[in-house]
Amino acid sequence: MSNPTDLKYSKEHEWLTAAEGGVSTIGITKHAADALGDIVYVQLPAVGDEVTAGETCGELESTKSVSDLFSPVSGKVVEINDSVVDDPASVNNDPFGDAWLFKVEVTAEQDELLTSAEYDAFIGA
C-alpha cells in the first residue's frame, strides 16, 4: 500500500497534513502501526503543551513493545483525538483517517520531512 501523497512524513514514521490556518494534523503511518502490532495504549501530549520538532511527545504501547511518539513540527497542541485514547486499536485500523493523533499550531517543521515517494523509498515499500 502506498502512502497518501498529500501528506508529509518523518523518518520516525509520523505523518502530517499541510498546515491549514496554521494547524497541522499528525498521526502515525500504516507502516508504523503494522510494525507495532496491536496497539493497546496511547499517550498523547495535552492541549496547550508545546511540542518540538523531532522530540518525543507521547508514546504508543502495543502487545509487542512501547514506542515513542515524535512530533514532526514545533508548536502548540490545539486538539487531541480522544477517541484514539479511548480505543487505541483504532490506530491499527485507520491510521491515516479517523485515528489521527493530535493537531498542532505550527511554528516550525522538522528539517527532513519526506514526500510520500521518499517515505516509500525510506521504508522499502
CNS distance restraints for C-alpha pairs under 8 A (distance, minus, plus):
assign (resid   1 and name CA) (resid 125 and name CA) 7.90 0.50 0.50
assign (resid   2 and name CA) (resid 116 and name CA) 7.75 0.50 0.50
assign (resid   2 and name CA) (resid 120 and name CA) 6.88 0.50 0.50
assign (resid   2 and name CA) (resid 125 and name CA) 7.43 0.50 0.50
assign (resid   3 and name CA) (resid  29 and name CA) 7.93 0.50 0.50
assign (resid   3 and name CA) (resid 116 and name CA) 5.81 0.50 0.50
assign (resid   3 and name CA) (resid 120 and name CA) 7.19 0.50 0.50
assign (resid   4 and name CA) (resid 116 and name CA) 6.48 0.50 0.50
assign (resid   5 and name CA) (resid 115 and name CA) 7.12 0.50 0.50
assign (resid   5 and name CA) (resid 116 and name CA) 5.07 0.50 0.50
assign (resid   5 and name CA) (resid 117 and name CA) 7.69 0.50 0.50
assign (resid   6 and name CA) (resid  17 and name CA) 7.23 0.50 0.50
assign (resid   6 and name CA) (resid  18 and name CA) 7.91 0.50 0.50
assign (resid   6 and name CA) (resid 116 and name CA) 7.69 0.50 0.50
assign (resid   7 and name CA) (resid  15 and name CA) 6.34 0.50 0.50
assign (resid   7 and name CA) (resid  16 and name CA) 5.66 0.50 0.50
assign (resid   7 and name CA) (resid  17 and name CA) 5.08 0.50 0.50
assign (resid   7 and name CA) (resid  18 and name CA) 6.84 0.50 0.50
assign (resid   7 and name CA) (resid 115 and name CA) 7.06 0.50 0.50
assign (resid   7 and name CA) (resid 116 and name CA) 6.83 0.50 0.50
assign (resid   8 and name CA) (resid  15 and name CA) 5.60 0.50 0.50
assign (resid   8 and name CA) (resid  16 and name CA) 5.41 0.50 0.50
assign (resid   8 and name CA) (resid  17 and name CA) 6.51 0.50 0.50
assign (resid   8 and name CA) (resid  18 and name CA) 7.56 0.50 0.50
assign (resid   8 and name CA) (resid 113 and name CA) 6.12 0.50 0.50
assign (resid   8 and name CA) (resid 114 and name CA) 5.56 0.50 0.50
assign (resid   8 and name CA) (resid 115 and name CA) 5.25 0.50 0.50
assign (resid   8 and name CA) (resid 116 and name CA) 6.60 0.50 0.50
assign (resid   9 and name CA) (resid  13 and name CA) 6.55 0.50 0.50
assign (resid   9 and name CA) (resid  14 and name CA) 5.73 0.50 0.50
assign (resid   9 and name CA) (resid  15 and name CA) 4.45 0.50 0.50
assign (resid   9 and name CA) (resid  16 and name CA) 6.48 0.50 0.50
assign (resid   9 and name CA) (resid  72 and name CA) 7.95 0.50 0.50
assign (resid   9 and name CA) (resid 113 and name CA) 5.43 0.50 0.50
assign (resid   9 and name CA) (resid 114 and name CA) 4.86 0.50 0.50
assign (resid   9 and name CA) (resid 115 and name CA) 6.32 0.50 0.50
assign (resid   9 and name CA) (resid 116 and name CA) 6.97 0.50 0.50
assign (resid   9 and name CA) (resid 119 and name CA) 6.40 0.50 0.50
assign (resid  10 and name CA) (resid  14 and name CA) 5.33 0.50 0.50
assign (resid  10 and name CA) (resid  15 and name CA) 6.42 0.50 0.50
assign (resid  10 and name CA) (resid  72 and name CA) 6.21 0.50 0.50
assign (resid  10 and name CA) (resid 110 and name CA) 8.00 0.50 0.50
assign (resid  10 and name CA) (resid 112 and name CA) 7.04 0.50 0.50
assign (resid  10 and name CA) (resid 113 and name CA) 5.08 0.50 0.50
assign (resid  10 and name CA) (resid 114 and name CA) 6.12 0.50 0.50
assign (resid  10 and name CA) (resid 119 and name CA) 7.80 0.50 0.50
assign (resid  11 and name CA) (resid 112 and name CA) 7.91 0.50 0.50
assign (resid  11 and name CA) (resid 113 and name CA) 7.45 0.50 0.50
assign (resid  11 and name CA) (resid 114 and name CA) 7.69 0.50 0.50
assign (resid  11 and name CA) (resid 119 and name CA) 7.58 0.50 0.50
assign (resid  11 and name CA) (resid 122 and name CA) 7.73 0.50 0.50
assign (resid  12 and name CA) (resid  70 and name CA) 6.83 0.50 0.50
assign (resid  13 and name CA) (resid  28 and name CA) 5.87 0.50 0.50
assign (resid  13 and name CA) (resid  29 and name CA) 5.66 0.50 0.50
assign (resid  13 and name CA) (resid  31 and name CA) 7.46 0.50 0.50
assign (resid  13 and name CA) (resid  32 and name CA) 5.90 0.50 0.50
assign (resid  14 and name CA) (resid  26 and name CA) 6.84 0.50 0.50
assign (resid  14 and name CA) (resid  27 and name CA) 5.57 0.50 0.50
assign (resid  14 and name CA) (resid  28 and name CA) 4.22 0.50 0.50
assign (resid  14 and name CA) (resid  29 and name CA) 5.74 0.50 0.50
assign (resid  14 and name CA) (resid  69 and name CA) 7.97 0.50 0.50
assign (resid  14 and name CA) (resid  70 and name CA) 7.27 0.50 0.50
assign (resid  14 and name CA) (resid  71 and name CA) 7.59 0.50 0.50
assign (resid  14 and name CA) (resid  72 and name CA) 6.94 0.50 0.50
assign (resid  15 and name CA) (resid  26 and name CA) 5.63 0.50 0.50
assign (resid  15 and name CA) (resid  27 and name CA) 5.38 0.50 0.50
assign (resid  15 and name CA) (resid  28 and name CA) 5.70 0.50 0.50
assign (resid  15 and name CA) (resid  29 and name CA) 6.18 0.50 0.50
assign (resid  15 and name CA) (resid  72 and name CA) 7.76 0.50 0.50
assign (resid  16 and name CA) (resid  24 and name CA) 6.18 0.50 0.50
assign (resid  16 and name CA) (resid  25 and name CA) 5.43 0.50 0.50
assign (resid  16 and name CA) (resid  26 and name CA) 4.46 0.50 0.50
assign (resid  16 and name CA) (resid  27 and name CA) 6.56 0.50 0.50
assign (resid  16 and name CA) (resid  72 and name CA) 7.49 0.50 0.50
assign (resid  17 and name CA) (resid  24 and name CA) 5.24 0.50 0.50
assign (resid  17 and name CA) (resid  25 and name CA) 5.40 0.50 0.50
assign (resid  17 and name CA) (resid  26 and name CA) 6.83 0.50 0.50
assign (resid  18 and name CA) (resid  23 and name CA) 7.96 0.50 0.50
assign (resid  18 and name CA) (resid  24 and name CA) 5.89 0.50 0.50
assign (resid  19 and name CA) (resid  23 and name CA) 4.68 0.50 0.50
assign (resid  19 and name CA) (resid  24 and name CA) 4.39 0.50 0.50
assign (resid  19 and name CA) (resid  25 and name CA) 7.76 0.50 0.50
assign (resid  19 and name CA) (resid 106 and name CA) 7.21 0.50 0.50
assign (resid  20 and name CA) (resid  24 and name CA) 6.46 0.50 0.50
assign (resid  22 and name CA) (resid 105 and name CA) 5.53 0.50 0.50
assign (resid  22 and name CA) (resid 106 and name CA) 5.79 0.50 0.50
assign (resid  23 and name CA) (resid 103 and name CA) 6.47 0.50 0.50
assign (resid  23 and name CA) (resid 104 and name CA) 5.35 0.50 0.50
assign (resid  23 and name CA) (resid 105 and name CA) 4.33 0.50 0.50
assign (resid  23 and name CA) (resid 106 and name CA) 5.80 0.50 0.50
assign (resid  24 and name CA) (resid 103 and name CA) 5.54 0.50 0.50
assign (resid  24 and name CA) (resid 104 and name CA) 5.43 0.50 0.50
assign (resid  24 and name CA) (resid 105 and name CA) 6.60 0.50 0.50
assign (resid  24 and name CA) (resid 106 and name CA) 6.70 0.50 0.50
assign (resid  25 and name CA) (resid 100 and name CA) 6.98 0.50 0.50
assign (resid  25 and name CA) (resid 101 and name CA) 7.52 0.50 0.50
assign (resid  25 and name CA) (resid 102 and name CA) 5.96 0.50 0.50
assign (resid  25 and name CA) (resid 103 and name CA) 4.39 0.50 0.50
assign (resid  25 and name CA) (resid 104 and name CA) 6.59 0.50 0.50
assign (resid  26 and name CA) (resid  71 and name CA) 7.91 0.50 0.50
assign (resid  26 and name CA) (resid 100 and name CA) 6.03 0.50 0.50
assign (resid  26 and name CA) (resid 101 and name CA) 5.75 0.50 0.50
assign (resid  26 and name CA) (resid 102 and name CA) 5.47 0.50 0.50
assign (resid  26 and name CA) (resid 103 and name CA) 6.00 0.50 0.50
assign (resid  26 and name CA) (resid 104 and name CA) 7.79 0.50 0.50
assign (resid  27 and name CA) (resid  95 and name CA) 6.70 0.50 0.50
assign (resid  27 and name CA) (resid  96 and name CA) 6.97 0.50 0.50
assign (resid  27 and name CA) (resid  99 and name CA) 7.26 0.50 0.50
assign (resid  27 and name CA) (resid 100 and name CA) 4.56 0.50 0.50
assign (resid  27 and name CA) (resid 101 and name CA) 4.85 0.50 0.50
assign (resid  27 and name CA) (resid 102 and name CA) 6.96 0.50 0.50
assign (resid  28 and name CA) (resid  32 and name CA) 6.34 0.50 0.50
assign (resid  28 and name CA) (resid  33 and name CA) 6.89 0.50 0.50
assign (resid  28 and name CA) (resid  91 and name CA) 7.98 0.50 0.50
assign (resid  28 and name CA) (resid  95 and name CA) 6.17 0.50 0.50
assign (resid  28 and name CA) (resid  96 and name CA) 7.52 0.50 0.50
assign (resid  28 and name CA) (resid 100 and name CA) 7.47 0.50 0.50
assign (resid  28 and name CA) (resid 101 and name CA) 7.71 0.50 0.50
assign (resid  29 and name CA) (resid  33 and name CA) 6.28 0.50 0.50
assign (resid  29 and name CA) (resid  95 and name CA) 6.06 0.50 0.50
assign (resid  29 and name CA) (resid  96 and name CA) 6.81 0.50 0.50
assign (resid  30 and name CA) (resid  34 and name CA) 5.98 0.50 0.50
assign (resid  30 and name CA) (resid  92 and name CA) 7.28 0.50 0.50
assign (resid  30 and name CA) (resid  94 and name CA) 7.98 0.50 0.50
assign (resid  30 and name CA) (resid  95 and name CA) 5.80 0.50 0.50
assign (resid  30 and name CA) (resid  96 and name CA) 7.33 0.50 0.50
assign (resid  31 and name CA) (resid  35 and name CA) 6.15 0.50 0.50
assign (resid  31 and name CA) (resid 123 and name CA) 7.98 0.50 0.50
assign (resid  32 and name CA) (resid  36 and name CA) 6.13 0.50 0.50
assign (resid  33 and name CA) (resid  37 and name CA) 6.31 0.50 0.50
assign (resid  33 and name CA) (resid  38 and name CA) 7.94 0.50 0.50
assign (resid  33 and name CA) (resid  39 and name CA) 7.64 0.50 0.50
assign (resid  33 and name CA) (resid  91 and name CA) 6.73 0.50 0.50
assign (resid  33 and name CA) (resid  92 and name CA) 5.37 0.50 0.50
assign (resid  33 and name CA) (resid  95 and name CA) 7.25 0.50 0.50
assign (resid  34 and name CA) (resid  92 and name CA) 6.82 0.50 0.50
assign (resid  36 and name CA) (resid  61 and name CA) 7.92 0.50 0.50
assign (resid  36 and name CA) (resid  62 and name CA) 5.97 0.50 0.50
assign (resid  36 and name CA) (resid  63 and name CA) 7.94 0.50 0.50
assign (resid  36 and name CA) (resid  64 and name CA) 6.53 0.50 0.50
assign (resid  36 and name CA) (resid  65 and name CA) 6.87 0.50 0.50
assign (resid  36 and name CA) (resid  67 and name CA) 7.82 0.50 0.50
assign (resid  37 and name CA) (resid  62 and name CA) 6.04 0.50 0.50
assign (resid  37 and name CA) (resid  63 and name CA) 6.70 0.50 0.50
assign (resid  37 and name CA) (resid  64 and name CA) 6.52 0.50 0.50
assign (resid  37 and name CA) (resid  92 and name CA) 7.59 0.50 0.50
assign (resid  38 and name CA) (resid  62 and name CA) 5.26 0.50 0.50
assign (resid  38 and name CA) (resid  63 and name CA) 5.80 0.50 0.50
assign (resid  38 and name CA) (resid  64 and name CA) 7.74 0.50 0.50
assign (resid  38 and name CA) (resid  89 and name CA) 6.37 0.50 0.50
assign (resid  38 and name CA) (resid  92 and name CA) 6.76 0.50 0.50
assign (resid  39 and name CA) (resid  60 and name CA) 6.87 0.50 0.50
assign (resid  39 and name CA) (resid  61 and name CA) 5.73 0.50 0.50
assign (resid  39 and name CA) (resid  62 and name CA) 4.03 0.50 0.50
assign (resid  39 and name CA) (resid  63 and name CA) 6.63 0.50 0.50
assign (resid  39 and name CA) (resid  88 and name CA) 5.67 0.50 0.50
assign (resid  39 and name CA) (resid  89 and name CA) 5.18 0.50 0.50
assign (resid  39 and name CA) (resid  91 and name CA) 7.08 0.50 0.50
assign (resid  39 and name CA) (resid  92 and name CA) 6.80 0.50 0.50
assign (resid  40 and name CA) (resid  60 and name CA) 7.84 0.50 0.50
assign (resid  40 and name CA) (resid  61 and name CA) 5.82 0.50 0.50
assign (resid  40 and name CA) (resid  62 and name CA) 5.16 0.50 0.50
assign (resid  40 and name CA) (resid  63 and name CA) 6.80 0.50 0.50
assign (resid  40 and name CA) (resid  87 and name CA) 7.99 0.50 0.50
assign (resid  40 and name CA) (resid  88 and name CA) 5.36 0.50 0.50
assign (resid  40 and name CA) (resid  89 and name CA) 6.15 0.50 0.50
assign (resid  41 and name CA) (resid  60 and name CA) 5.89 0.50 0.50
assign (resid  41 and name CA) (resid  61 and name CA) 4.98 0.50 0.50
assign (resid  41 and name CA) (resid  62 and name CA) 6.80 0.50 0.50
assign (resid  41 and name CA) (resid  85 and name CA) 7.05 0.50 0.50
assign (resid  41 and name CA) (resid  88 and name CA) 5.53 0.50 0.50
assign (resid  42 and name CA) (resid  58 and name CA) 7.74 0.50 0.50
assign (resid  42 and name CA) (resid  59 and name CA) 6.06 0.50 0.50
assign (resid  42 and name CA) (resid  60 and name CA) 4.74 0.50 0.50
assign (resid  42 and name CA) (resid  61 and name CA) 6.41 0.50 0.50
assign (resid  42 and name CA) (resid  84 and name CA) 7.13 0.50 0.50
assign (resid  42 and name CA) (resid  85 and name CA) 5.44 0.50 0.50
assign (resid  42 and name CA) (resid  88 and name CA) 5.94 0.50 0.50
assign (resid  43 and name CA) (resid  58 and name CA) 5.15 0.50 0.50
assign (resid  43 and name CA) (resid  59 and name CA) 5.15 0.50 0.50
assign (resid  43 and name CA) (resid  60 and name CA) 6.38 0.50 0.50
assign (resid  43 and name CA) (resid  85 and name CA) 7.08 0.50 0.50
assign (resid  44 and name CA) (resid  57 and name CA) 6.83 0.50 0.50
assign (resid  44 and name CA) (resid  58 and name CA) 4.81 0.50 0.50
assign (resid  44 and name CA) (resid  59 and name CA) 6.84 0.50 0.50
assign (resid  44 and name CA) (resid  80 and name CA) 7.20 0.50 0.50
assign (resid  44 and name CA) (resid  85 and name CA) 7.91 0.50 0.50
assign (resid  44 and name CA) (resid 101 and name CA) 7.29 0.50 0.50
assign (resid  44 and name CA) (resid 102 and name CA) 7.43 0.50 0.50
assign (resid  45 and name CA) (resid  49 and name CA) 6.35 0.50 0.50
assign (resid  45 and name CA) (resid  57 and name CA) 5.75 0.50 0.50
assign (resid  45 and name CA) (resid  58 and name CA) 5.89 0.50 0.50
assign (resid  45 and name CA) (resid  77 and name CA) 7.26 0.50 0.50
assign (resid  45 and name CA) (resid  80 and name CA) 7.66 0.50 0.50
assign (resid  45 and name CA) (resid 102 and name CA) 7.93 0.50 0.50
assign (resid  46 and name CA) (resid  77 and name CA) 6.87 0.50 0.50
assign (resid  46 and name CA) (resid  80 and name CA) 7.19 0.50 0.50
assign (resid  47 and name CA) (resid  76 and name CA) 7.76 0.50 0.50
assign (resid  47 and name CA) (resid  77 and name CA) 5.00 0.50 0.50
assign (resid  47 and name CA) (resid  78 and name CA) 5.24 0.50 0.50
assign (resid  47 and name CA) (resid  79 and name CA) 5.61 0.50 0.50
assign (resid  47 and name CA) (resid  80 and name CA) 6.65 0.50 0.50
assign (resid  48 and name CA) (resid  76 and name CA) 5.86 0.50 0.50
assign (resid  48 and name CA) (resid  77 and name CA) 5.22 0.50 0.50
assign (resid  48 and name CA) (resid  78 and name CA) 6.13 0.50 0.50
assign (resid  49 and name CA) (resid  76 and name CA) 5.72 0.50 0.50
assign (resid  49 and name CA) (resid  77 and name CA) 5.44 0.50 0.50
assign (resid  50 and name CA) (resid  74 and name CA) 7.31 0.50 0.50
assign (resid  50 and name CA) (resid  75 and name CA) 5.53 0.50 0.50
assign (resid  50 and name CA) (resid  76 and name CA) 4.50 0.50 0.50
assign (resid  50 and name CA) (resid  77 and name CA) 6.28 0.50 0.50
assign (resid  51 and name CA) (resid  55 and name CA) 7.45 0.50 0.50
assign (resid  51 and name CA) (resid  57 and name CA) 6.48 0.50 0.50
assign (resid  51 and name CA) (resid  71 and name CA) 6.56 0.50 0.50
assign (resid  51 and name CA) (resid  73 and name CA) 7.35 0.50 0.50
assign (resid  51 and name CA) (resid  74 and name CA) 5.25 0.50 0.50
assign (resid  51 and name CA) (resid  75 and name CA) 5.50 0.50 0.50
assign (resid  51 and name CA) (resid  76 and name CA) 6.25 0.50 0.50
assign (resid  51 and name CA) (resid  77 and name CA) 7.11 0.50 0.50
assign (resid  52 and name CA) (resid  71 and name CA) 6.36 0.50 0.50
assign (resid  52 and name CA) (resid  72 and name CA) 7.75 0.50 0.50
assign (resid  52 and name CA) (resid  73 and name CA) 6.17 0.50 0.50
assign (resid  52 and name CA) (resid  74 and name CA) 4.12 0.50 0.50
assign (resid  52 and name CA) (resid  75 and name CA) 6.62 0.50 0.50
assign (resid  53 and name CA) (resid  70 and name CA) 7.52 0.50 0.50
assign (resid  53 and name CA) (resid  71 and name CA) 5.17 0.50 0.50
assign (resid  53 and name CA) (resid  72 and name CA) 4.76 0.50 0.50
assign (resid  53 and name CA) (resid  73 and name CA) 4.14 0.50 0.50
assign (resid  53 and name CA) (resid  74 and name CA) 4.63 0.50 0.50
assign (resid  53 and name CA) (resid 108 and name CA) 7.34 0.50 0.50
assign (resid  53 and name CA) (resid 109 and name CA) 6.28 0.50 0.50
assign (resid  53 and name CA) (resid 110 and name CA) 5.05 0.50 0.50
assign (resid  54 and name CA) (resid  70 and name CA) 5.83 0.50 0.50
assign (resid  54 and name CA) (resid  71 and name CA) 5.62 0.50 0.50
assign (resid  54 and name CA) (resid  72 and name CA) 5.61 0.50 0.50
assign (resid  54 and name CA) (resid  73 and name CA) 7.23 0.50 0.50
assign (resid  54 and name CA) (resid 110 and name CA) 6.33 0.50 0.50
assign (resid  55 and name CA) (resid  70 and name CA) 5.29 0.50 0.50
assign (resid  55 and name CA) (resid  71 and name CA) 5.97 0.50 0.50
assign (resid  56 and name CA) (resid  68 and name CA) 6.16 0.50 0.50
assign (resid  56 and name CA) (resid  69 and name CA) 5.57 0.50 0.50
assign (resid  56 and name CA) (resid  70 and name CA) 4.34 0.50 0.50
assign (resid  56 and name CA) (resid  71 and name CA) 6.49 0.50 0.50
assign (resid  57 and name CA) (resid  68 and name CA) 7.60 0.50 0.50
assign (resid  57 and name CA) (resid  69 and name CA) 5.76 0.50 0.50
assign (resid  57 and name CA) (resid  70 and name CA) 5.56 0.50 0.50
assign (resid  57 and name CA) (resid  71 and name CA) 6.25 0.50 0.50
assign (resid  58 and name CA) (resid  68 and name CA) 6.04 0.50 0.50
assign (resid  58 and name CA) (resid  69 and name CA) 4.82 0.50 0.50
assign (resid  58 and name CA) (resid  70 and name CA) 7.03 0.50 0.50
assign (resid  59 and name CA) (resid  66 and name CA) 6.89 0.50 0.50
assign (resid  59 and name CA) (resid  67 and name CA) 5.59 0.50 0.50
assign (resid  59 and name CA) (resid  68 and name CA) 4.36 0.50 0.50
assign (resid  59 and name CA) (resid  69 and name CA) 4.74 0.50 0.50
assign (resid  60 and name CA) (resid  66 and name CA) 5.79 0.50 0.50
assign (resid  60 and name CA) (resid  67 and name CA) 5.24 0.50 0.50
assign (resid  60 and name CA) (resid  68 and name CA) 6.36 0.50 0.50
assign (resid  60 and name CA) (resid  69 and name CA) 6.67 0.50 0.50
assign (resid  61 and name CA) (resid  65 and name CA) 5.93 0.50 0.50
assign (resid  61 and name CA) (resid  66 and name CA) 4.26 0.50 0.50
assign (resid  61 and name CA) (resid  67 and name CA) 6.23 0.50 0.50
assign (resid  62 and name CA) (resid  66 and name CA) 6.16 0.50 0.50
assign (resid  72 and name CA) (resid 109 and name CA) 6.30 0.50 0.50
assign (resid  72 and name CA) (resid 110 and name CA) 5.34 0.50 0.50
assign (resid  72 and name CA) (resid 113 and name CA) 7.63 0.50 0.50
assign (resid  73 and name CA) (resid 104 and name CA) 7.78 0.50 0.50
assign (resid  73 and name CA) (resid 106 and name CA) 6.37 0.50 0.50
assign (resid  73 and name CA) (resid 107 and name CA) 7.46 0.50 0.50
assign (resid  73 and name CA) (resid 108 and name CA) 5.67 0.50 0.50
assign (resid  73 and name CA) (resid 109 and name CA) 4.23 0.50 0.50
assign (resid  73 and name CA) (resid 110 and name CA) 5.41 0.50 0.50
assign (resid  74 and name CA) (resid 104 and name CA) 7.83 0.50 0.50
assign (resid  74 and name CA) (resid 106 and name CA) 5.83 0.50 0.50
assign (resid  74 and name CA) (resid 107 and name CA) 5.53 0.50 0.50
assign (resid  74 and name CA) (resid 108 and name CA) 5.01 0.50 0.50
assign (resid  74 and name CA) (resid 109 and name CA) 6.16 0.50 0.50
assign (resid  74 and name CA) (resid 110 and name CA) 7.60 0.50 0.50
assign (resid  75 and name CA) (resid 104 and name CA) 5.90 0.50 0.50
assign (resid  75 and name CA) (resid 105 and name CA) 5.37 0.50 0.50
assign (resid  75 and name CA) (resid 106 and name CA) 4.59 0.50 0.50
assign (resid  75 and name CA) (resid 107 and name CA) 4.94 0.50 0.50
assign (resid  75 and name CA) (resid 108 and name CA) 6.90 0.50 0.50
assign (resid  76 and name CA) (resid 104 and name CA) 5.36 0.50 0.50
assign (resid  76 and name CA) (resid 105 and name CA) 5.19 0.50 0.50
assign (resid  76 and name CA) (resid 106 and name CA) 6.88 0.50 0.50
assign (resid  77 and name CA) (resid 102 and name CA) 7.08 0.50 0.50
assign (resid  77 and name CA) (resid 103 and name CA) 5.80 0.50 0.50
assign (resid  77 and name CA) (resid 104 and name CA) 4.39 0.50 0.50
assign (resid  77 and name CA) (resid 105 and name CA) 6.36 0.50 0.50
assign (resid  78 and name CA) (resid 102 and name CA) 7.77 0.50 0.50
assign (resid  78 and name CA) (resid 103 and name CA) 5.70 0.50 0.50
assign (resid  78 and name CA) (resid 104 and name CA) 5.53 0.50 0.50
assign (resid  78 and name CA) (resid 105 and name CA) 6.46 0.50 0.50
assign (resid  79 and name CA) (resid 102 and name CA) 5.66 0.50 0.50
assign (resid  79 and name CA) (resid 103 and name CA) 5.12 0.50 0.50
assign (resid  79 and name CA) (resid 104 and name CA) 7.23 0.50 0.50
assign (resid  80 and name CA) (resid 101 and name CA) 6.06 0.50 0.50
assign (resid  80 and name CA) (resid 102 and name CA) 4.21 0.50 0.50
assign (resid  80 and name CA) (resid 103 and name CA) 6.31 0.50 0.50
assign (resid  81 and name CA) (resid  85 and name CA) 6.97 0.50 0.50
assign (resid  81 and name CA) (resid  99 and name CA) 7.47 0.50 0.50
assign (resid  81 and name CA) (resid 100 and name CA) 6.64 0.50 0.50
assign (resid  81 and name CA) (resid 101 and name CA) 5.31 0.50 0.50
assign (resid  81 and name CA) (resid 102 and name CA) 5.80 0.50 0.50
assign (resid  82 and name CA) (resid  86 and name CA) 6.23 0.50 0.50
assign (resid  83 and name CA) (resid  87 and name CA) 5.90 0.50 0.50
assign (resid  83 and name CA) (resid  88 and name CA) 7.97 0.50 0.50
assign (resid  83 and name CA) (resid  99 and name CA) 7.79 0.50 0.50
assign (resid  84 and name CA) (resid  88 and name CA) 4.97 0.50 0.50
assign (resid  84 and name CA) (resid  89 and name CA) 7.68 0.50 0.50
assign (resid  84 and name CA) (resid  90 and name CA) 6.32 0.50 0.50
assign (resid  84 and name CA) (resid  91 and name CA) 6.86 0.50 0.50
assign (resid  84 and name CA) (resid  99 and name CA) 5.93 0.50 0.50
assign (resid  84 and name CA) (resid 100 and name CA) 7.72 0.50 0.50
assign (resid  84 and name CA) (resid 101 and name CA) 6.96 0.50 0.50
assign (resid  88 and name CA) (resid  92 and name CA) 8.00 0.50 0.50
assign (resid  89 and name CA) (resid  93 and name CA) 6.87 0.50 0.50
assign (resid  90 and name CA) (resid  94 and name CA) 6.06 0.50 0.50
assign (resid  90 and name CA) (resid  95 and name CA) 7.43 0.50 0.50
assign (resid  90 and name CA) (resid  98 and name CA) 7.87 0.50 0.50
assign (resid  90 and name CA) (resid  99 and name CA) 5.88 0.50 0.50
assign (resid  91 and name CA) (resid  95 and name CA) 4.81 0.50 0.50
assign (resid  91 and name CA) (resid  99 and name CA) 5.03 0.50 0.50
assign (resid  91 and name CA) (resid 100 and name CA) 7.70 0.50 0.50
assign (resid  93 and name CA) (resid  99 and name CA) 7.93 0.50 0.50
assign (resid  94 and name CA) (resid  98 and name CA) 6.05 0.50 0.50
assign (resid  94 and name CA) (resid  99 and name CA) 5.54 0.50 0.50
assign (resid  95 and name CA) (resid  99 and name CA) 4.99 0.50 0.50
assign (resid  95 and name CA) (resid 100 and name CA) 6.27 0.50 0.50
assign (resid  96 and name CA) (resid 100 and name CA) 6.43 0.50 0.50
assign (resid 109 and name CA) (resid 113 and name CA) 7.86 0.50 0.50
assign (resid 114 and name CA) (resid 118 and name CA) 5.46 0.50 0.50
assign (resid 114 and name CA) (resid 119 and name CA) 5.67 0.50 0.50
assign (resid 115 and name CA) (resid 119 and name CA) 6.07 0.50 0.50
assign (resid 116 and name CA) (resid 120 and name CA) 6.10 0.50 0.50
assign (resid 117 and name CA) (resid 121 and name CA) 6.26 0.50 0.50
assign (resid 118 and name CA) (resid 122 and name CA) 6.10 0.50 0.50
assign (resid 119 and name CA) (resid 123 and name CA) 6.26 0.50 0.50
assign (resid 120 and name CA) (resid 124 and name CA) 5.98 0.50 0.50
assign (resid 120 and name CA) (resid 125 and name CA) 4.92 0.50 0.50
assign (resid 121 and name CA) (resid 125 and name CA) 6.02 0.50 0.50
